Each structure stands twice: as structure tokens, then as C-alpha cells.
Amino acid sequence: MFSSLKVRNYRLFFTGQVISNIGTWMQRIAQDWLVFTLSGNDPIALGIAVALQFLPTLFLSLWAGVLADRVDKRRLLIGIQIAVLAQAVVLGALDLSGIAALWHVYLLCFTLGVTASLEVPARQSFVAEMVGRDKVTNAVALNSSIFNMARIVGPAIAGFAITWVGTGWLFMANAVSTGAVIAALVMMNPDKLFRGPAIPREKGQLVEGLRYVRRRSDLMTVMVLVFFVSTFGITYFTSLPIVAANVFHTDADGYGLLSTLVAVGTFTGALMSARRNSRGGPRVRLLLISAFLLGAFEVITAFMPTYLSFGLALIPLGFATITFLNTANALVQTAVSPEMRGRVMGLYVLVLIGGNPIGGPMTGWMADAFGGRSPFYIGGAVSALAAIACAVVLIRRGGVSLPVRRFGNGLRVLKRERV
């Protein structure tokens, strides 16, 4: 389950991410609550903040993938993390001084989205450089366990800390935690990285990456399904503060508890993925099943009558969500050649996050027009139907190519899987 931690560079990365992700989730909860407070509990304002944070992904993630293939990913990540630290300090200073306005938060959401657009493709493709192809699926699952362990701890701390000291100090805490990632990256040994050949700067490299994905039915299936599920289904994270405040009439600690219950499911799912991926590669069948269950559990959660039953239903929903995301990520990471990894991960990030400028405002509008529960049952239905549609397409095509492995200087498909 923890085989990737035998690699020193990845151990450093893992440790830095444990600290930083707790701070990141504390900031996310604080930021959502600050927007909600400054706007007078307006769900549309929260949707706008989410859209601004993810809008840059539409324009930058593909080019960020090309950049990740061209430059030293470790140095690129150091520069990006310094920018993230500075943004957290600015937002914290504005909040603590009492002059923070809604437009300040909107502007910083947008700038944070710019850095995330550059950081995510580089970080995702850097995982394989730290551990090598044989351990990449395990490392992806462990990364998710970090993320979701932080989702348990971060919101739990944030929900109570907001009531004690306000949101401003949580932004400052995230700035400090970001320093842990910078330190880990600086302490790595570059000579121990499993680097692919650097690609020279040439015209047409972005188009080349898109054509590469277009020719691969397995990658196309992942991309299409991830787009629909992330745009319509996984937007339930944005709906949680709306449900907490407008449906069950709780304060920040109630929102934090709901986020923590989601994280219990996602953390458990991430650990199960790490154990499963230590025994074999990711499977397309699991991707389809987990997407369908995500949608089904989301619909069920929407109709839970009490705060307790709603919160408990979030646990299996979180489990299905992280199983889907881990499987999709691992399928993409293991299926591409090293010289294409940055560009393919850039496209993956685009379909994963790029729908949020649509899903964020849409979620706020649905909650305002049809009630706080509506994003759950509508998004869940779309996710389940997308999984069924992709399964039907693959069955009609007679299967899908599974991940490839490198043998000498060539690549070959291991086998074909019947869905």
C-alpha cells in the first residue's frame, strides 16, 4: 500500500503535501464562508467565486501541459508555490484588516485559478518522474489519500476556528503550510528523478498532444466521462455550504462537519485505491462502475430528510467520488508515453476542472431556483447517465485498450478488456 514511500524524493513530496493540503482545505472552507458572509448568504455569489477560480483553466491548462513537457517540472513547481503563498498572505491581510470586500475575494480567486492552471498539470506529471512508471498508480492513490486526509482534518479545524478567530488567520495558516511544499521540492535530489526526454520548443506541439488523445479510444473515454461527472456531479462540494446554511440552518461548524463526512469516504476510498493499485493496474470497468455509483449515491443523498442522515449519506458518496477520480487519473498517467505526459495531463486537467466555470454558477442558480438540494439530484442523474452512455459505446466497440508499458524503447498494449 505504501510502496512509493520507499523513494526518498516522493517521501519529501508526500510530507510537504500532508502539511500543505491541510492548509489548503482550511483556506477553501474559510474562503467559501467569507464569500457567503460578504454576500449576505447569496448562493449565486458563491457560484461566481468558484467560476472565477476555475475559469483560467479553460485558457491555460493545455498550454501549461506543453510547458510541463518543456521545462524542469521541479523548478516550475517551486515558482508556482511561491505565488500561491503570496496570494494567501494578501487575502489574509485584507481579511484581518477588516477591509476585505467581495471584489477582493473574486480577484484573488481568479489569480489563484491562474496559478492552479499552471500547477496541476506540472504536479500530476511530476508524480511519474519521482517514482517511475511501475509505482505511479500507487503514488497517485497515495496522493489522493493525502488530499482526503487533509479534507478530514482541514474542514474540521476550519469550521471551529472560523467561529473562534475568524477567517483571516486561516489564510495566513495556509501561507505557512505552503512553505512546507517549497522546502520539500528544494530538498529533492534531481539526479534521482525518472525524467523523460525534454522536448524542444517547436510549433504544433499542442495540436500533436490533442491528436495523440484523439487516436486513443481509452483516453477519449476517460476524458469524456470525467468532463460530465466533474461538471455536473462533483459540483456537490460547492453545494455543501448552501445546504448547511439554507437547508439545515447551521453555522460554519455545520458546514465543516459535512465536508469532513465527505472526506471520511474519500480518505477511505483513497486507501483502498492504494491497496488495489499495488496489486495491478487501473481498469476501465471500475471507472464506469464508480461513476455510476457516484451519481446514484448523489441522488440518494439529495433526498435525505435530516442533517444527520444527509451527512452520513455523504460518506459512500465520497468513497465513490475518489474511486472514480483515482481510477481516471491512474488510467491517464499509465497509458501515455513520457514525452506526451505533460500535454495529456494538461488536457485531463482541462476536462476535470474546466467545466467548473459552467458548473459553479449553474449550481448556484439551481440552488436559488429549485432549492439547495437540487444540485445533488440533478448532478447525480447526469453522472449516472454519462456512465451508462460511455459503457454502451465501449460495449458496442468491443472493448477498450488498457494501459501500456514500456519494453525497451517501445510501447505496447498489454491486453484488451471487455467492459
Legacy VTK file of the C-alpha trace (Angstrom):
# vtk DataFile Version 3.0
C-alpha trace
ASCII
DATASET POLYDATA
POINTS 419 float
0.000 0.000 0.000
2.890 2.400 0.734
5.483 1.146 -1.760
6.010 4.599 -3.291
7.289 5.916 0.039
10.458 3.858 -0.444
11.552 6.595 -2.882
13.196 9.473 -0.966
12.095 12.214 -3.355
8.495 11.062 -3.111
8.716 10.849 0.708
9.717 14.521 0.769
6.892 15.401 -1.595
4.420 13.330 0.424
5.381 15.035 3.694
5.122 18.514 2.215
1.749 17.712 0.688
0.369 16.414 4.003
1.061 19.774 5.632
0.114 21.945 2.666
-3.168 20.214 1.847
-4.452 20.720 5.384
-3.785 24.425 4.967
-5.358 24.422 1.515
-8.591 22.922 2.811
-8.657 25.332 5.727
-8.391 28.185 3.221
-11.049 26.705 0.959
-13.573 26.469 3.782
-12.644 29.955 5.008
-12.862 31.410 1.504
-16.299 29.910 0.818
-17.591 31.130 4.159
-16.106 34.604 3.646
-17.829 34.897 0.259
-21.064 33.636 1.760
-20.819 36.171 4.605
-19.837 39.172 2.472
-22.652 38.455 0.009
-25.367 38.010 2.624
-25.668 34.221 2.174
-26.133 34.501 -1.595
-25.590 31.104 -3.312
-25.066 32.798 -6.688
-22.125 34.791 -5.264
-20.532 31.539 -4.138
-21.015 30.088 -7.603
-19.337 33.141 -9.145
-16.325 32.732 -6.831
-15.968 29.105 -7.881
-16.277 30.045 -11.552
-13.585 32.737 -11.263
-11.233 30.306 -9.531
-11.561 27.721 -12.289
-12.054 29.969 -15.339
-8.301 30.287 -16.104
-8.157 26.522 -16.569
-10.151 26.889 -19.788
-7.436 29.045 -21.331
-4.205 27.946 -19.672
-4.217 24.240 -18.777
-3.436 22.954 -22.284
-0.523 25.383 -22.645
0.564 24.523 -19.098
0.826 20.899 -20.209
3.097 21.910 -23.083
5.189 23.969 -20.646
5.481 20.995 -18.287
6.880 18.870 -21.126
9.461 21.530 -21.988
10.904 22.694 -18.653
12.184 21.346 -15.337
8.952 20.477 -13.507
10.521 20.726 -10.039
11.711 24.292 -10.585
8.410 25.239 -12.181
6.519 23.947 -9.141
8.749 25.900 -6.751
7.961 29.156 -8.548
4.239 28.428 -8.616
4.116 27.582 -4.893
5.796 30.882 -4.047
2.987 32.652 -5.932
0.353 30.610 -4.039
1.952 31.598 -0.728
1.863 35.285 -1.678
-1.841 35.103 -2.601
-2.751 33.543 0.744
-0.849 36.295 2.587
-2.641 39.050 0.647
-6.097 37.578 1.260
-5.320 37.034 4.943
-4.044 40.600 5.358
-7.155 42.053 3.707
-9.439 39.980 5.903
-7.602 40.639 9.163
-7.508 44.376 8.484
-11.285 44.406 8.064
-11.204 45.947 4.590
-11.891 42.778 2.590
-14.668 43.286 0.055
-16.345 40.749 -2.183
-14.480 42.013 -5.245
-11.166 41.463 -3.419
-12.044 37.803 -2.933
-13.217 37.485 -6.523
-9.927 38.932 -7.809
-7.827 36.615 -5.646
-9.975 33.629 -6.661
-9.096 34.440 -10.256
-5.355 34.812 -9.583
-5.389 31.580 -7.594
-7.027 29.941 -10.597
-4.181 31.143 -12.809
-1.548 29.538 -10.576
-3.610 26.330 -10.256
-3.913 26.109 -14.049
-0.122 26.074 -14.276
0.493 23.943 -11.190
-1.852 20.989 -11.596
-0.572 19.596 -14.947
3.029 20.014 -13.767
2.352 18.356 -10.408
0.338 15.496 -11.905
3.013 14.679 -14.491
5.803 15.164 -11.900
4.493 12.192 -9.895
5.777 9.750 -12.516
9.169 11.492 -12.507
9.506 10.966 -8.766
8.593 7.255 -8.581
8.849 5.836 -12.103
6.173 4.125 -14.200
5.962 0.950 -12.063
4.902 2.842 -8.927
2.880 5.640 -10.469
-0.576 4.128 -9.817
0.302 3.591 -6.158
1.680 7.130 -5.887
-1.483 8.598 -7.452
-3.610 6.779 -4.872
-1.369 7.920 -2.007
-1.614 11.494 -3.276
-5.369 11.165 -3.047
-5.096 9.786 0.477
-3.110 12.903 1.438
-5.674 15.145 -0.181
-8.578 13.455 1.519
-6.920 13.062 4.894
-6.461 16.829 4.685
-10.124 17.143 3.754
-10.993 15.445 7.039
-8.619 17.489 9.184
-8.735 20.845 7.363
-12.514 21.456 7.345
-12.840 20.137 10.898
-10.252 22.663 12.077
-11.607 25.438 9.862
-15.237 25.020 10.881
-14.416 25.618 14.546
-11.538 28.050 14.005
-13.770 30.399 11.994
-16.092 30.748 14.976
-13.138 31.392 17.314
-10.731 33.636 15.395
-12.448 34.413 12.074
-11.391 33.526 8.548
-8.315 35.752 8.217
-5.931 33.659 10.314
-6.814 30.560 8.290
-5.483 32.233 5.149
-2.247 33.009 6.981
-2.032 29.403 8.177
-2.288 28.234 4.573
0.586 30.533 3.616
2.762 28.892 6.270
1.753 25.383 5.171
2.641 26.185 1.552
6.206 26.742 2.720
6.389 23.013 3.515
5.893 22.129 -0.169
8.543 24.611 -1.246
11.001 23.150 1.270
10.286 19.583 0.104
10.867 20.482 -3.544
14.123 22.275 -2.712
15.422 19.293 -0.696
14.850 16.748 -3.508
17.758 15.148 -5.348
17.235 15.987 -9.061
19.608 13.198 -10.103
17.214 10.580 -8.684
14.235 11.689 -10.786
12.906 9.425 -13.558
12.886 12.112 -16.202
11.777 11.556 -19.768
13.496 13.297 -22.656
12.923 17.046 -22.721
11.093 18.117 -25.853
12.465 21.068 -27.811
10.359 24.136 -28.460
8.547 23.575 -31.760
5.332 24.642 -33.436
2.338 22.339 -33.338
3.136 20.553 -30.069
-0.241 21.352 -28.532
-2.091 20.030 -31.581
0.142 16.967 -31.550
-0.954 16.195 -27.989
-4.633 16.571 -28.871
-4.252 14.244 -31.856
-2.496 11.712 -29.645
-5.519 11.580 -27.325
-7.984 11.574 -30.220
-6.430 8.390 -31.618
-6.764 6.576 -28.272
-10.268 5.288 -27.504
-9.333 4.514 -23.886
-8.124 8.064 -23.250
-11.119 9.584 -25.039
-13.497 7.581 -22.844
-11.789 8.824 -19.696
-11.805 12.444 -20.883
-15.478 12.479 -21.886
-16.668 10.785 -18.695
-14.503 12.965 -16.448
-15.906 16.097 -18.097
-19.547 15.204 -17.470
-19.023 13.891 -13.940
-16.821 16.793 -12.804
-19.005 19.481 -14.415
-22.368 18.218 -13.191
-21.757 15.640 -10.442
-18.766 16.659 -8.359
-20.087 20.215 -8.035
-21.785 18.975 -4.863
-18.713 20.289 -2.996
-19.878 23.796 -3.908
-23.405 22.965 -2.742
-22.386 21.957 0.794
-22.281 25.485 2.304
-25.630 26.205 0.648
-27.184 23.058 2.131
-25.614 23.713 5.535
-26.864 27.306 5.759
-30.104 27.380 3.739
-31.490 23.836 4.121
-30.385 22.746 7.606
-29.744 26.273 9.003
-26.360 25.541 10.590
-23.310 27.783 11.008
-19.724 27.366 9.792
-19.115 24.392 12.081
-22.078 22.586 10.482
-20.588 23.159 7.046
-17.199 21.960 8.275
-18.729 18.750 9.619
-20.428 17.977 6.302
-17.117 18.496 4.488
-15.423 16.204 6.991
-18.004 13.443 6.450
-17.390 13.611 2.703
-13.689 13.337 3.454
-14.187 10.222 5.598
-15.495 8.486 2.496
-12.860 9.898 0.152
-9.985 9.101 2.514
-11.184 5.502 2.897
-11.600 5.213 -0.855
-8.091 6.581 -1.444
-6.534 4.000 0.881
-8.468 1.222 -0.822
-7.227 2.516 -4.187
-3.622 2.437 -2.956
-4.058 -1.162 -1.826
-5.832 -2.172 -5.037
-3.282 -0.443 -7.281
-0.405 -2.207 -5.528
-1.839 -5.464 -6.918
-2.449 -4.382 -10.503
-3.172 -1.556 -12.892
-6.360 0.524 -13.092
-9.337 -0.890 -15.005
-11.871 0.835 -17.224
-14.684 -1.259 -15.768
-14.030 0.200 -12.319
-14.086 3.711 -13.820
-17.559 3.159 -15.258
-18.978 1.468 -12.159
-17.645 4.140 -9.794
-19.058 6.927 -11.995
-22.496 5.299 -11.956
-22.410 4.754 -8.175
-21.288 8.342 -7.645
-24.381 9.533 -9.473
-26.684 7.084 -7.696
-25.390 7.965 -4.217
-25.666 11.669 -5.005
-29.345 11.304 -5.911
-29.974 9.307 -2.723
-28.171 11.917 -0.611
-30.320 14.692 -2.074
-33.482 13.258 -0.541
-32.168 12.529 2.965
-34.587 14.297 5.339
-32.377 15.219 8.317
-28.955 16.785 8.808
-27.624 13.528 10.319
-28.911 11.238 7.558
-27.708 13.694 4.906
-24.240 13.799 6.473
-23.961 10.008 6.760
-25.016 9.590 3.127
-22.061 11.773 2.125
-19.630 9.025 3.232
-20.415 6.484 0.457
-20.733 9.387 -1.977
-17.197 10.465 -1.081
-15.943 6.877 -1.445
-17.391 6.565 -4.959
-16.084 10.009 -5.919
-12.463 9.342 -5.029
-12.556 5.861 -6.555
-13.679 7.415 -9.819
-11.102 10.234 -9.734
-8.206 7.950 -8.744
-9.039 5.419 -11.438
-9.322 8.114 -14.110
-6.029 9.734 -13.085
-4.161 6.427 -12.946
-5.524 5.316 -16.324
-4.263 8.503 -17.936
-0.892 8.506 -16.134
-0.039 4.923 -17.064
-1.392 4.994 -20.610
0.788 7.758 -22.084
4.380 7.901 -23.224
6.691 10.116 -21.079
7.231 12.763 -23.744
3.444 13.267 -24.011
2.583 13.120 -20.311
2.525 16.866 -19.642
0.286 17.648 -22.607
-2.102 14.780 -21.902
-2.320 15.761 -18.218
-2.975 19.339 -19.315
-5.986 18.121 -21.296
-7.056 15.923 -18.379
-6.956 18.930 -16.037
-8.957 20.939 -18.580
-11.802 18.405 -18.679
-11.604 17.836 -14.910
-11.593 21.464 -13.796
-12.536 23.401 -16.922
-16.229 22.646 -16.506
-16.341 24.396 -13.133
-16.913 27.860 -14.663
-20.109 26.280 -16.006
-20.898 24.068 -13.024
-20.233 26.693 -10.327
-22.780 29.322 -11.451
-25.148 26.561 -12.573
-25.074 25.086 -9.073
-25.802 28.464 -7.501
-28.624 29.105 -9.958
-30.222 25.687 -9.381
-29.991 26.107 -5.603
-31.587 29.544 -5.843
-34.329 28.496 -8.276
-35.159 24.939 -7.172
-33.812 24.676 -3.623
-30.482 23.738 -2.044
-30.947 20.014 -2.685
-31.458 20.331 -6.458
-27.743 20.359 -7.471
-27.428 16.940 -5.844
-30.212 15.100 -7.620
-29.694 16.826 -10.982
-25.912 16.392 -10.951
-26.208 12.800 -9.769
-28.624 11.912 -12.564
-26.329 13.412 -15.216
-23.314 11.492 -13.847
-25.125 8.152 -13.798
-26.461 8.653 -17.335
-22.981 9.626 -18.603
-21.532 6.399 -17.145
-24.244 4.317 -18.824
-23.729 6.075 -22.166
-19.948 5.534 -22.096
-20.417 1.874 -21.164
-22.800 1.355 -24.087
-20.350 2.955 -26.521
-17.478 0.774 -25.296
-19.539 -2.400 -25.410
-20.560 -1.662 -28.994
-16.883 -1.148 -29.896
-15.972 -4.482 -28.329
-13.712 -3.285 -25.538
-11.077 -0.708 -24.794
-7.278 -0.677 -24.673
-5.794 -0.864 -21.214
-2.622 0.933 -20.061
0.635 0.436 -21.928
4.007 -0.427 -20.525
7.437 0.332 -21.840
9.555 -2.530 -23.138
12.993 -1.395 -24.265
12.397 1.621 -26.478
8.855 0.747 -27.480
5.352 0.716 -26.090
2.710 -1.930 -26.462
-0.830 -2.502 -25.201
-0.979 -5.252 -22.603
-4.456 -6.561 -23.445
-7.983 -5.539 -24.250
-10.670 -5.510 -21.639
-14.274 -6.426 -22.234
-16.433 -3.965 -20.371
LINES 1 420
419 0 1 2 3 4 5 6 7 8 9 10 11 12 13 14 15 16 17 18 19 20 21 22 23 24 25 26 27 28 29 30 31 32 33 34 35 36 37 38 39 40 41 42 43 44 45 46 47 48 49 50 51 52 53 54 55 56 57 58 59 60 61 62 63 64 65 66 67 68 69 70 71 72 73 74 75 76 77 78 79 80 81 82 83 84 85 86 87 88 89 90 91 92 93 94 95 96 97 98 99 100 101 102 103 104 105 106 107 108 109 110 111 112 113 114 115 116 117 118 119 120 121 122 123 124 125 126 127 128 129 130 131 132 133 134 135 136 137 138 139 140 141 142 143 144 145 146 147 148 149 150 151 152 153 154 155 156 157 158 159 160 161 162 163 164 165 166 167 168 169 170 171 172 173 174 175 176 177 178 179 180 181 182 183 184 185 186 187 188 189 190 191 192 193 194 195 196 197 198 199 200 201 202 203 204 205 206 207 208 209 210 211 212 213 214 215 216 217 218 219 220 221 222 223 224 225 226 227 228 229 230 231 232 233 234 235 236 237 238 239 240 241 242 243 244 245 246 247 248 249 250 251 252 253 254 255 256 257 258 259 260 261 262 263 264 265 266 267 268 269 270 271 272 273 274 275 276 277 278 279 280 281 282 283 284 285 286 287 288 289 290 291 292 293 294 295 296 297 298 299 300 301 302 303 304 305 306 307 308 309 310 311 312 313 314 315 316 317 318 319 320 321 322 323 324 325 326 327 328 329 330 331 332 333 334 335 336 337 338 339 340 341 342 343 344 345 346 347 348 349 350 351 352 353 354 355 356 357 358 359 360 361 362 363 364 365 366 367 368 369 370 371 372 373 374 375 376 377 378 379 380 381 382 383 384 385 386 387 388 389 390 391 392 393 394 395 396 397 398 399 400 401 402 403 404 405 406 407 408 409 410 411 412 413 414 415 416 417 418
